[in-house]
Amino acid sequence: MKRVRGMSLIELLVTVAILAILSSIAFQGFLSLGSAQKTATNLPPVQEDALRLVTIIADDVKDAVLCTATSGCTTDSAVHSAAANSMVVYVASSGTQRTFKLTGTEFQRLDGSSTTPSLSIPDVTALVFKYYTITGATYNSTSNPTTWSSSVTGATLKEIAGVRVTATITRGGLTSTQTTDIRLRNSPKKVL
């Protein structure tokens, strides 16, 4: 009769140690997978919102209407004011304006003289405007851009040919930045 021998205490301890190490590795992989899944499910809405923001601004800016001196504007321009963190364009030749600005961490689009936003997007941590101008150009002239700046004032407003908008949204520890270049329909001709 053969005697069946079991595991010794040392063999049992080694087996338990190996199982503990493998379990630890598997648990770390599970945590990493959970983190990757969280990023994969949360980042697209942040990216979509940042893209939506620059697209909304781009659609309005490229369709800005030329407001002339005969319409009551002081400068023949499609842009009323152009700063690094805000922009005001004309949406009607009568001088009706649309404002894009960042208030705290909320993007706001204001129509006319209203102080209530017609559109707001939360969690916007940065909104930056840059402007291409064509010095001495008139509308619908052919020329190359000579100036890129973060603000434009006075008579130079009518020389804005293009606008670069950069928006950053941060939500739930995730950040997305989107940038787009816009050519004003009513501006000196310029290829962006």
Biotite code that builds the C-alpha atoms (Angstrom):
import biotite.structure as struc

atoms = struc.array([
    struc.Atom([0.000, 0.000, 0.000], chain_id="A", res_id=1, res_name="MET", atom_name="CA", element="C"),
    struc.Atom([1.353, 3.383, -1.036], chain_id="A", res_id=2, res_name="LYS", atom_name="CA", element="C"),
    struc.Atom([1.164, 6.234, 1.285], chain_id="A", res_id=3, res_name="ARG", atom_name="CA", element="C"),
    struc.Atom([-0.206, 9.534, -0.173], chain_id="A", res_id=4, res_name="VAL", atom_name="CA", element="C"),
    struc.Atom([1.727, 12.439, 1.080], chain_id="A", res_id=5, res_name="ARG", atom_name="CA", element="C"),
    struc.Atom([0.219, 15.978, 1.392], chain_id="A", res_id=6, res_name="GLY", atom_name="CA", element="C"),
    struc.Atom([1.877, 19.347, 1.077], chain_id="A", res_id=7, res_name="MET", atom_name="CA", element="C"),
    struc.Atom([4.365, 20.470, 3.643], chain_id="A", res_id=8, res_name="SER", atom_name="CA", element="C"),
    struc.Atom([3.881, 23.741, 5.510], chain_id="A", res_id=9, res_name="LEU", atom_name="CA", element="C"),
    struc.Atom([6.626, 25.445, 3.488], chain_id="A", res_id=10, res_name="ILE", atom_name="CA", element="C"),
    struc.Atom([5.097, 24.366, 0.182], chain_id="A", res_id=11, res_name="GLU", atom_name="CA", element="C"),
    struc.Atom([1.731, 25.674, 1.365], chain_id="A", res_id=12, res_name="LEU", atom_name="CA", element="C"),
    struc.Atom([3.231, 29.065, 2.398], chain_id="A", res_id=13, res_name="LEU", atom_name="CA", element="C"),
    struc.Atom([5.029, 29.417, -0.957], chain_id="A", res_id=14, res_name="VAL", atom_name="CA", element="C"),
    struc.Atom([1.791, 28.649, -2.799], chain_id="A", res_id=15, res_name="THR", atom_name="CA", element="C"),
    struc.Atom([-0.138, 31.213, -0.740], chain_id="A", res_id=16, res_name="VAL", atom_name="CA", element="C"),
    struc.Atom([2.601, 33.842, -1.332], chain_id="A", res_id=17, res_name="ALA", atom_name="CA", element="C"),
    struc.Atom([2.516, 33.259, -5.100], chain_id="A", res_id=18, res_name="ILE", atom_name="CA", element="C"),
    struc.Atom([-1.290, 33.531, -5.119], chain_id="A", res_id=19, res_name="LEU", atom_name="CA", element="C"),
    struc.Atom([-1.109, 36.777, -3.105], chain_id="A", res_id=20, res_name="ALA", atom_name="CA", element="C"),
    struc.Atom([1.366, 38.302, -5.576], chain_id="A", res_id=21, res_name="ILE", atom_name="CA", element="C"),
    struc.Atom([-0.755, 37.272, -8.564], chain_id="A", res_id=22, res_name="LEU", atom_name="CA", element="C"),
    struc.Atom([-3.888, 38.639, -6.875], chain_id="A", res_id=23, res_name="SER", atom_name="CA", element="C"),
    struc.Atom([-2.131, 41.949, -6.210], chain_id="A", res_id=24, res_name="SER", atom_name="CA", element="C"),
    struc.Atom([-1.048, 42.235, -9.851], chain_id="A", res_id=25, res_name="ILE", atom_name="CA", element="C"),
    struc.Atom([-4.554, 41.403, -11.058], chain_id="A", res_id=26, res_name="ALA", atom_name="CA", element="C"),
    struc.Atom([-6.075, 43.970, -8.668], chain_id="A", res_id=27, res_name="PHE", atom_name="CA", element="C"),
    struc.Atom([-3.706, 46.708, -9.914], chain_id="A", res_id=28, res_name="GLN", atom_name="CA", element="C"),
    struc.Atom([-4.639, 45.839, -13.488], chain_id="A", res_id=29, res_name="GLY", atom_name="CA", element="C"),
    struc.Atom([-8.312, 46.056, -12.570], chain_id="A", res_id=30, res_name="PHE", atom_name="CA", element="C"),
    struc.Atom([-7.788, 49.502, -11.006], chain_id="A", res_id=31, res_name="LEU", atom_name="CA", element="C"),
    struc.Atom([-5.889, 50.691, -14.096], chain_id="A", res_id=32, res_name="SER", atom_name="CA", element="C"),
    struc.Atom([-8.657, 49.395, -16.335], chain_id="A", res_id=33, res_name="LEU", atom_name="CA", element="C"),
    struc.Atom([-11.242, 51.245, -14.230], chain_id="A", res_id=34, res_name="GLY", atom_name="CA", element="C"),
    struc.Atom([-9.230, 54.466, -14.480], chain_id="A", res_id=35, res_name="SER", atom_name="CA", element="C"),
    struc.Atom([-8.831, 54.062, -18.254], chain_id="A", res_id=36, res_name="ALA", atom_name="CA", element="C"),
    struc.Atom([-12.533, 53.386, -18.623], chain_id="A", res_id=37, res_name="GLN", atom_name="CA", element="C"),
    struc.Atom([-13.356, 56.495, -16.577], chain_id="A", res_id=38, res_name="LYS", atom_name="CA", element="C"),
    struc.Atom([-11.118, 58.592, -18.830], chain_id="A", res_id=39, res_name="THR", atom_name="CA", element="C"),
    struc.Atom([-12.564, 57.019, -21.968], chain_id="A", res_id=40, res_name="ALA", atom_name="CA", element="C"),
    struc.Atom([-16.138, 57.699, -20.884], chain_id="A", res_id=41, res_name="THR", atom_name="CA", element="C"),
    struc.Atom([-15.590, 61.178, -19.411], chain_id="A", res_id=42, res_name="ASN", atom_name="CA", element="C"),
    struc.Atom([-13.155, 62.777, -21.849], chain_id="A", res_id=43, res_name="LEU", atom_name="CA", element="C"),
    struc.Atom([-15.315, 62.707, -24.976], chain_id="A", res_id=44, res_name="PRO", atom_name="CA", element="C"),
    struc.Atom([-18.076, 64.932, -23.463], chain_id="A", res_id=45, res_name="PRO", atom_name="CA", element="C"),
    struc.Atom([-15.404, 67.423, -22.342], chain_id="A", res_id=46, res_name="VAL", atom_name="CA", element="C"),
    struc.Atom([-13.907, 67.372, -25.839], chain_id="A", res_id=47, res_name="GLN", atom_name="CA", element="C"),
    struc.Atom([-17.342, 67.681, -27.421], chain_id="A", res_id=48, res_name="GLU", atom_name="CA", element="C"),
    struc.Atom([-18.204, 70.687, -25.254], chain_id="A", res_id=49, res_name="ASP", atom_name="CA", element="C"),
    struc.Atom([-14.918, 72.453, -26.092], chain_id="A", res_id=50, res_name="ALA", atom_name="CA", element="C"),
    struc.Atom([-15.452, 71.781, -29.798], chain_id="A", res_id=51, res_name="LEU", atom_name="CA", element="C"),
    struc.Atom([-19.081, 72.909, -29.537], chain_id="A", res_id=52, res_name="ARG", atom_name="CA", element="C"),
    struc.Atom([-17.964, 76.167, -27.914], chain_id="A", res_id=53, res_name="LEU", atom_name="CA", element="C"),
    struc.Atom([-15.443, 77.127, -30.616], chain_id="A", res_id=54, res_name="VAL", atom_name="CA", element="C"),
    struc.Atom([-17.909, 76.052, -33.320], chain_id="A", res_id=55, res_name="THR", atom_name="CA", element="C"),
    struc.Atom([-20.668, 78.269, -31.897], chain_id="A", res_id=56, res_name="ILE", atom_name="CA", element="C"),
    struc.Atom([-18.327, 81.254, -31.838], chain_id="A", res_id=57, res_name="ILE", atom_name="CA", element="C"),
    struc.Atom([-16.976, 80.447, -35.322], chain_id="A", res_id=58, res_name="ALA", atom_name="CA", element="C"),
    struc.Atom([-20.449, 80.235, -36.852], chain_id="A", res_id=59, res_name="ASP", atom_name="CA", element="C"),
    struc.Atom([-21.454, 83.607, -35.408], chain_id="A", res_id=60, res_name="ASP", atom_name="CA", element="C"),
    struc.Atom([-18.172, 85.390, -36.162], chain_id="A", res_id=61, res_name="VAL", atom_name="CA", element="C"),
    struc.Atom([-17.894, 84.259, -39.778], chain_id="A", res_id=62, res_name="LYS", atom_name="CA", element="C"),
    struc.Atom([-21.443, 85.495, -40.378], chain_id="A", res_id=63, res_name="ASP", atom_name="CA", element="C"),
    struc.Atom([-20.871, 88.853, -38.666], chain_id="A", res_id=64, res_name="ALA", atom_name="CA", element="C"),
    struc.Atom([-22.534, 91.663, -40.619], chain_id="A", res_id=65, res_name="VAL", atom_name="CA", element="C"),
    struc.Atom([-20.750, 94.768, -41.838], chain_id="A", res_id=66, res_name="LEU", atom_name="CA", element="C"),
    struc.Atom([-22.006, 97.800, -39.939], chain_id="A", res_id=67, res_name="CYS", atom_name="CA", element="C"),
    struc.Atom([-21.258, 101.010, -41.828], chain_id="A", res_id=68, res_name="THR", atom_name="CA", element="C"),
    struc.Atom([-21.230, 104.690, -40.948], chain_id="A", res_id=69, res_name="ALA", atom_name="CA", element="C"),
    struc.Atom([-24.490, 105.092, -42.850], chain_id="A", res_id=70, res_name="THR", atom_name="CA", element="C"),
    struc.Atom([-26.007, 102.429, -40.546], chain_id="A", res_id=71, res_name="SER", atom_name="CA", element="C"),
    struc.Atom([-24.929, 104.320, -37.431], chain_id="A", res_id=72, res_name="GLY", atom_name="CA", element="C"),
    struc.Atom([-21.591, 102.632, -36.668], chain_id="A", res_id=73, res_name="CYS", atom_name="CA", element="C"),
    struc.Atom([-18.499, 104.712, -36.102], chain_id="A", res_id=74, res_name="THR", atom_name="CA", element="C"),
    struc.Atom([-16.259, 102.299, -38.006], chain_id="A", res_id=75, res_name="THR", atom_name="CA", element="C"),
    struc.Atom([-17.148, 100.318, -41.118], chain_id="A", res_id=76, res_name="ASP", atom_name="CA", element="C"),
    struc.Atom([-16.555, 96.963, -39.517], chain_id="A", res_id=77, res_name="SER", atom_name="CA", element="C"),
    struc.Atom([-18.086, 93.582, -38.760], chain_id="A", res_id=78, res_name="ALA", atom_name="CA", element="C"),
    struc.Atom([-16.396, 93.688, -35.340], chain_id="A", res_id=79, res_name="VAL", atom_name="CA", element="C"),
    struc.Atom([-17.394, 96.188, -32.647], chain_id="A", res_id=80, res_name="HIS", atom_name="CA", element="C"),
    struc.Atom([-14.612, 95.312, -30.172], chain_id="A", res_id=81, res_name="SER", atom_name="CA", element="C"),
    struc.Atom([-11.794, 92.791, -30.134], chain_id="A", res_id=82, res_name="ALA", atom_name="CA", element="C"),
    struc.Atom([-9.946, 91.925, -26.917], chain_id="A", res_id=83, res_name="ALA", atom_name="CA", element="C"),
    struc.Atom([-7.911, 88.929, -25.753], chain_id="A", res_id=84, res_name="ALA", atom_name="CA", element="C"),
    struc.Atom([-10.754, 87.487, -23.657], chain_id="A", res_id=85, res_name="ASN", atom_name="CA", element="C"),
    struc.Atom([-13.894, 88.856, -25.323], chain_id="A", res_id=86, res_name="SER", atom_name="CA", element="C"),
    struc.Atom([-15.240, 89.838, -28.704], chain_id="A", res_id=87, res_name="MET", atom_name="CA", element="C"),
    struc.Atom([-18.288, 91.766, -29.915], chain_id="A", res_id=88, res_name="VAL", atom_name="CA", element="C"),
    struc.Atom([-19.555, 91.386, -33.491], chain_id="A", res_id=89, res_name="VAL", atom_name="CA", element="C"),
    struc.Atom([-22.446, 92.918, -35.393], chain_id="A", res_id=90, res_name="TYR", atom_name="CA", element="C"),
    struc.Atom([-25.329, 90.566, -36.197], chain_id="A", res_id=91, res_name="VAL", atom_name="CA", element="C"),
    struc.Atom([-27.344, 93.187, -38.088], chain_id="A", res_id=92, res_name="ALA", atom_name="CA", element="C"),
    struc.Atom([-26.331, 96.136, -40.259], chain_id="A", res_id=93, res_name="SER", atom_name="CA", element="C"),
    struc.Atom([-28.381, 98.327, -37.918], chain_id="A", res_id=94, res_name="SER", atom_name="CA", element="C"),
    struc.Atom([-25.726, 97.874, -35.229], chain_id="A", res_id=95, res_name="GLY", atom_name="CA", element="C"),
    struc.Atom([-27.234, 95.004, -33.196], chain_id="A", res_id=96, res_name="THR", atom_name="CA", element="C"),
    struc.Atom([-24.371, 93.265, -31.434], chain_id="A", res_id=97, res_name="GLN", atom_name="CA", element="C"),
    struc.Atom([-23.468, 89.830, -30.090], chain_id="A", res_id=98, res_name="ARG", atom_name="CA", element="C"),
    struc.Atom([-20.900, 89.493, -27.284], chain_id="A", res_id=99, res_name="THR", atom_name="CA", element="C"),
    struc.Atom([-18.727, 86.474, -26.496], chain_id="A", res_id=100, res_name="PHE", atom_name="CA", element="C"),
    struc.Atom([-16.984, 86.489, -23.116], chain_id="A", res_id=101, res_name="LYS", atom_name="CA", element="C"),
    struc.Atom([-15.842, 84.429, -20.170], chain_id="A", res_id=102, res_name="LEU", atom_name="CA", element="C"),
    struc.Atom([-17.363, 85.260, -16.774], chain_id="A", res_id=103, res_name="THR", atom_name="CA", element="C"),
    struc.Atom([-15.593, 83.297, -14.068], chain_id="A", res_id=104, res_name="GLY", atom_name="CA", element="C"),
    struc.Atom([-15.673, 79.770, -15.482], chain_id="A", res_id=105, res_name="THR", atom_name="CA", element="C"),
    struc.Atom([-18.781, 80.261, -17.609], chain_id="A", res_id=106, res_name="GLU", atom_name="CA", element="C"),
    struc.Atom([-18.812, 81.167, -21.285], chain_id="A", res_id=107, res_name="PHE", atom_name="CA", element="C"),
    struc.Atom([-21.569, 83.633, -22.108], chain_id="A", res_id=108, res_name="GLN", atom_name="CA", element="C"),
    struc.Atom([-23.044, 84.760, -25.399], chain_id="A", res_id=109, res_name="ARG", atom_name="CA", element="C"),
    struc.Atom([-25.058, 87.961, -24.984], chain_id="A", res_id=110, res_name="LEU", atom_name="CA", element="C"),
    struc.Atom([-27.388, 89.350, -27.638], chain_id="A", res_id=111, res_name="ASP", atom_name="CA", element="C"),
    struc.Atom([-27.896, 93.085, -28.060], chain_id="A", res_id=112, res_name="GLY", atom_name="CA", element="C"),
    struc.Atom([-27.920, 95.027, -24.791], chain_id="A", res_id=113, res_name="SER", atom_name="CA", element="C"),
    struc.Atom([-29.240, 92.068, -22.760], chain_id="A", res_id=114, res_name="SER", atom_name="CA", element="C"),
    struc.Atom([-27.350, 91.119, -19.596], chain_id="A", res_id=115, res_name="THR", atom_name="CA", element="C"),
    struc.Atom([-28.936, 87.655, -19.606], chain_id="A", res_id=116, res_name="THR", atom_name="CA", element="C"),
    struc.Atom([-26.926, 85.184, -21.693], chain_id="A", res_id=117, res_name="PRO", atom_name="CA", element="C"),
    struc.Atom([-28.669, 83.669, -24.710], chain_id="A", res_id=118, res_name="SER", atom_name="CA", element="C"),
    struc.Atom([-26.204, 80.789, -24.305], chain_id="A", res_id=119, res_name="LEU", atom_name="CA", element="C"),
    struc.Atom([-23.902, 79.758, -21.491], chain_id="A", res_id=120, res_name="SER", atom_name="CA", element="C"),
    struc.Atom([-21.466, 76.862, -21.143], chain_id="A", res_id=121, res_name="ILE", atom_name="CA", element="C"),
    struc.Atom([-20.002, 75.985, -17.716], chain_id="A", res_id=122, res_name="PRO", atom_name="CA", element="C"),
    struc.Atom([-16.514, 74.770, -16.759], chain_id="A", res_id=123, res_name="ASP", atom_name="CA", element="C"),
    struc.Atom([-14.709, 76.964, -19.313], chain_id="A", res_id=124, res_name="VAL", atom_name="CA", element="C"),
    struc.Atom([-11.315, 77.698, -17.784], chain_id="A", res_id=125, res_name="THR", atom_name="CA", element="C"),
    struc.Atom([-9.885, 79.714, -20.695], chain_id="A", res_id=126, res_name="ALA", atom_name="CA", element="C"),
    struc.Atom([-11.202, 81.596, -23.712], chain_id="A", res_id=127, res_name="LEU", atom_name="CA", element="C"),
    struc.Atom([-8.606, 83.359, -25.862], chain_id="A", res_id=128, res_name="VAL", atom_name="CA", element="C"),
    struc.Atom([-9.103, 85.425, -29.014], chain_id="A", res_id=129, res_name="PHE", atom_name="CA", element="C"),
    struc.Atom([-6.310, 86.377, -31.438], chain_id="A", res_id=130, res_name="LYS", atom_name="CA", element="C"),
    struc.Atom([-6.793, 88.573, -34.477], chain_id="A", res_id=131, res_name="TYR", atom_name="CA", element="C"),
    struc.Atom([-5.264, 88.697, -37.947], chain_id="A", res_id=132, res_name="TYR", atom_name="CA", element="C"),
    struc.Atom([-5.354, 92.159, -39.466], chain_id="A", res_id=133, res_name="THR", atom_name="CA", element="C"),
    struc.Atom([-4.450, 93.466, -42.884], chain_id="A", res_id=134, res_name="ILE", atom_name="CA", element="C"),
    struc.Atom([-3.018, 96.948, -42.483], chain_id="A", res_id=135, res_name="THR", atom_name="CA", element="C"),
    struc.Atom([-4.501, 99.525, -44.810], chain_id="A", res_id=136, res_name="GLY", atom_name="CA", element="C"),
    struc.Atom([-6.849, 97.048, -46.482], chain_id="A", res_id=137, res_name="ALA", atom_name="CA", element="C"),
    struc.Atom([-10.442, 97.692, -47.331], chain_id="A", res_id=138, res_name="THR", atom_name="CA", element="C"),
    struc.Atom([-13.168, 95.103, -47.318], chain_id="A", res_id=139, res_name="TYR", atom_name="CA", element="C"),
    struc.Atom([-12.943, 92.509, -50.059], chain_id="A", res_id=140, res_name="ASN", atom_name="CA", element="C"),
    struc.Atom([-9.462, 93.622, -51.031], chain_id="A", res_id=141, res_name="SER", atom_name="CA", element="C"),
    struc.Atom([-6.730, 91.099, -51.738], chain_id="A", res_id=142, res_name="THR", atom_name="CA", element="C"),
    struc.Atom([-3.792, 91.325, -49.387], chain_id="A", res_id=143, res_name="SER", atom_name="CA", element="C"),
    struc.Atom([-1.737, 89.217, -47.006], chain_id="A", res_id=144, res_name="ASN", atom_name="CA", element="C"),
    struc.Atom([-2.085, 89.494, -43.211], chain_id="A", res_id=145, res_name="PRO", atom_name="CA", element="C"),
    struc.Atom([0.579, 91.621, -41.592], chain_id="A", res_id=146, res_name="THR", atom_name="CA", element="C"),
    struc.Atom([-0.484, 91.667, -37.949], chain_id="A", res_id=147, res_name="THR", atom_name="CA", element="C"),
    struc.Atom([-1.469, 89.060, -35.375], chain_id="A", res_id=148, res_name="TRP", atom_name="CA", element="C"),
    struc.Atom([-2.509, 90.494, -32.025], chain_id="A", res_id=149, res_name="SER", atom_name="CA", element="C"),
    struc.Atom([-4.503, 89.832, -28.889], chain_id="A", res_id=150, res_name="SER", atom_name="CA", element="C"),
    struc.Atom([-6.539, 93.036, -29.157], chain_id="A", res_id=151, res_name="SER", atom_name="CA", element="C"),
    struc.Atom([-7.541, 95.438, -31.894], chain_id="A", res_id=152, res_name="VAL", atom_name="CA", element="C"),
    struc.Atom([-9.005, 98.920, -31.420], chain_id="A", res_id=153, res_name="THR", atom_name="CA", element="C"),
    struc.Atom([-10.209, 101.945, -33.345], chain_id="A", res_id=154, res_name="GLY", atom_name="CA", element="C"),
    struc.Atom([-9.912, 102.115, -37.100], chain_id="A", res_id=155, res_name="ALA", atom_name="CA", element="C"),
    struc.Atom([-7.942, 98.854, -37.133], chain_id="A", res_id=156, res_name="THR", atom_name="CA", element="C"),
    struc.Atom([-11.155, 96.930, -36.320], chain_id="A", res_id=157, res_name="LEU", atom_name="CA", element="C"),
    struc.Atom([-12.145, 97.071, -39.990], chain_id="A", res_id=158, res_name="LYS", atom_name="CA", element="C"),
    struc.Atom([-8.829, 95.457, -40.924], chain_id="A", res_id=159, res_name="GLU", atom_name="CA", element="C"),
    struc.Atom([-9.567, 92.209, -39.034], chain_id="A", res_id=160, res_name="ILE", atom_name="CA", element="C"),
    struc.Atom([-9.475, 89.403, -41.570], chain_id="A", res_id=161, res_name="ALA", atom_name="CA", element="C"),
    struc.Atom([-9.490, 86.426, -39.264], chain_id="A", res_id=162, res_name="GLY", atom_name="CA", element="C"),
    struc.Atom([-9.931, 85.360, -35.677], chain_id="A", res_id=163, res_name="VAL", atom_name="CA", element="C"),
    struc.Atom([-8.354, 82.444, -33.816], chain_id="A", res_id=164, res_name="ARG", atom_name="CA", element="C"),
    struc.Atom([-10.458, 81.173, -30.911], chain_id="A", res_id=165, res_name="VAL", atom_name="CA", element="C"),
    struc.Atom([-9.034, 78.831, -28.274], chain_id="A", res_id=166, res_name="THR", atom_name="CA", element="C"),
    struc.Atom([-11.338, 77.400, -25.594], chain_id="A", res_id=167, res_name="ALA", atom_name="CA", element="C"),
    struc.Atom([-10.389, 75.168, -22.669], chain_id="A", res_id=168, res_name="THR", atom_name="CA", element="C"),
    struc.Atom([-12.917, 73.215, -20.627], chain_id="A", res_id=169, res_name="ILE", atom_name="CA", element="C"),
    struc.Atom([-11.995, 71.399, -17.413], chain_id="A", res_id=170, res_name="THR", atom_name="CA", element="C"),
    struc.Atom([-14.461, 69.043, -15.777], chain_id="A", res_id=171, res_name="ARG", atom_name="CA", element="C"),
    struc.Atom([-13.970, 66.174, -13.341], chain_id="A", res_id=172, res_name="GLY", atom_name="CA", element="C"),
    struc.Atom([-10.188, 66.461, -13.505], chain_id="A", res_id=173, res_name="GLY", atom_name="CA", element="C"),
    struc.Atom([-10.187, 66.204, -17.323], chain_id="A", res_id=174, res_name="LEU", atom_name="CA", element="C"),
    struc.Atom([-9.238, 69.052, -19.661], chain_id="A", res_id=175, res_name="THR", atom_name="CA", element="C"),
    struc.Atom([-9.842, 69.621, -23.355], chain_id="A", res_id=176, res_name="SER", atom_name="CA", element="C"),
    struc.Atom([-8.597, 72.528, -25.457], chain_id="A", res_id=177, res_name="THR", atom_name="CA", element="C"),
    struc.Atom([-9.929, 73.264, -28.939], chain_id="A", res_id=178, res_name="GLN", atom_name="CA", element="C"),
    struc.Atom([-8.757, 75.926, -31.380], chain_id="A", res_id=179, res_name="THR", atom_name="CA", element="C"),
    struc.Atom([-10.254, 77.126, -34.638], chain_id="A", res_id=180, res_name="THR", atom_name="CA", element="C"),
    struc.Atom([-9.452, 79.833, -37.170], chain_id="A", res_id=181, res_name="ASP", atom_name="CA", element="C"),
    struc.Atom([-12.285, 81.889, -38.619], chain_id="A", res_id=182, res_name="ILE", atom_name="CA", element="C"),
    struc.Atom([-12.307, 84.134, -41.656], chain_id="A", res_id=183, res_name="ARG", atom_name="CA", element="C"),
    struc.Atom([-14.818, 86.928, -41.355], chain_id="A", res_id=184, res_name="LEU", atom_name="CA", element="C"),
    struc.Atom([-17.167, 86.934, -44.322], chain_id="A", res_id=185, res_name="ARG", atom_name="CA", element="C"),
    struc.Atom([-17.187, 90.737, -44.286], chain_id="A", res_id=186, res_name="ASN", atom_name="CA", element="C"),
    struc.Atom([-13.461, 91.381, -43.973], chain_id="A", res_id=187, res_name="SER", atom_name="CA", element="C"),
    struc.Atom([-10.368, 91.874, -46.107], chain_id="A", res_id=188, res_name="PRO", atom_name="CA", element="C"),
    struc.Atom([-9.699, 88.685, -48.067], chain_id="A", res_id=189, res_name="LYS", atom_name="CA", element="C"),
    struc.Atom([-7.301, 86.357, -46.302], chain_id="A", res_id=190, res_name="LYS", atom_name="CA", element="C"),
    struc.Atom([-6.594, 82.665, -46.505], chain_id="A", res_id=191, res_name="VAL", atom_name="CA", element="C"),
    struc.Atom([-6.292, 81.138, -43.016], chain_id="A", res_id=192, res_name="LEU", atom_name="CA", element="C"),
])
